[in-house]
Amino acid sequence: PRPDQSAPAPVGPTGSHDSRAQSGDFLTTAQGVRVPDTDHSLKAGDRGPTLLEDFHLREKITHFDHERIPERVVHARGAAAHGTFESYGSAKTVTKAGFLANRGRTTPVFVRFSTVLGSRGSADTVRDTRGFAVKFYTDEGTFDLVGNNIPVFFIQDGIKFPDVIHAGKPQPDIELPQAQSAHDSFWDFVSLHTEATHHVMWNMSDRGIPRSYRTMEGFGVHTFRLVDAEGKTSLVKFHWKPVAGVHSLVWEEAQIAAGVDPDFHRRDMADGIKAGAPLEYEFGIQVMPDDGTDTFQGIDLLDPTKLVPEELVPVQPIGKLTLDRNPTNYFAETEQVAFHTGHLVPGIEVTNDPLMQARLFSYLDTQITRLGGPNFSQLPINRPHAPVNDMLRDGMHQTAVHTGLAPYLNNTVDGGEPEVAGANDHGYVQTERVIEGRAVRANPASFDDHFTQSTMFYRSLTAIEQDHVVEAFTFELGKVFEQSIKERELAVLANVDTDLCERVAAGLGLPAPAGTPMEDVFVSPALSQIIDTPGPIA
Ligand code: HEM
């Protein structure tokens, strides 16, 4: 094999930092020149002025001036930890991915938890969706599962992502966040784009205010396609189940914590790890047949606003995640880590879900701005733990010193045949699939049912949990200034559950509207059965 041309120094045992950053006993400049005094600038006389000639002053201030990078456009507020994933081997029946298929195999991971809308300095316990992003450093390359703590999403097509985020981010004129102002745009958006209803139901439930990262579920949200060693495919949903169980705050606790300790979640994670109490989750999959329809019992598996109830397809455990090591440096690791839904390994493929398709474009694109050019996969936290031998060259912040004269394949200059891997040699060979149809800007009719799963979710809650949902809607909609927006959201709730709508309307002092008949909308019979059956169905 040709030499490994582009990997910088291998990742050390900590997997995370480059010790060359700080070495030697003396304080030096960036050029390694020892410094006699770092508290006084070079002045003309002891009363100044300061001399431009002071290279130590200039370097120190200049570097400081450029310490900040743009925060993430979403999920800016986050905290992370290192750990290990151990496979149970049970997924071997559906995937050839080595880190899942081999029983007992351990894979290093880095996991970043986040809120979606707040800025880097915002509070942890606000009502929001939580990011649950996992980087698996597998020996077949890096796999990222960039998930959330809510199993569905606001929108069905990624082209609306800038819109839903613009609607939810702080008010553009005075930058007050949603819940603290009469800021109407979030409720305006979700009452107009009713496919958001299911996600909003989860946000307004206790799931929107988790007690701790260690008591949160995680979901891959989209349907993925797994491929086994024989090339047989299955459709799956990924799940993280916290070993400590699912627990939430109550609203009063969340509000107090946001004021008294805005770092409540990151402190809990860091202190727990330091005290020897790792965060633990079981990894699981729901497996559906890949029969060419991309649906299961009437549920469109390409619609990210829909889940597959566990009553219909149980979650099978396939491994365990343990987070037991805090980062060494927040900036180097937590801030610079770059997750991407397109970081896939052989045995794990994507589906046609139009939300996922847009994500496949977005992450690398945004990171080129956020991390200053195209070479951020060379940063220690982003380096694969598999050998890298790409043909990517030069660019801003290139740190690899590439050798050879022919950065292209085939070549006869550097000698040797191209070493390309097929499916039997851990190569990533996409499963062939038929793609046909007219180019259209439209959703399939199977995306039209916006309410059945919202109803199912609400009716699955206990009476106390339902009370919390009613109180959350009443509180949040109570902050809305425009009455027509409140009325439109009440009309949405009328389609979810009459009792829910009436109780929120009463809380707002408004009349409760009637639901809109949805005769033309296809509803999965399996879901109707779950809604109509008290308790879990067989
Ligand atoms: C960041 C999850 C939809 C664009 C993130 C992060 C998570 C996440 C967990 C934080 C990653 C980190 O910790 O660094 C999700 C989920 C989605 C979703 C579960 C839907 C199922 C989308 C869509 C788009 C998008 C549709 C765009 C079309 C972004 C961008 C970032 C981000 C630009 C910032 C990445 C960075 O700066 O490194 N997302 N997201 N997301 N997401 Fe998503």
Residues whose N, C-alpha, C, O or C-beta is under 5 A from the ligand:
A	BS01	HEM	R72 V73 V74 H75 R112 S114 G131 F132 A133 V146 G147 N148 F153 G158 F161 V221 V337 A338 F339 L355 A358 R359 S362 T366 R370
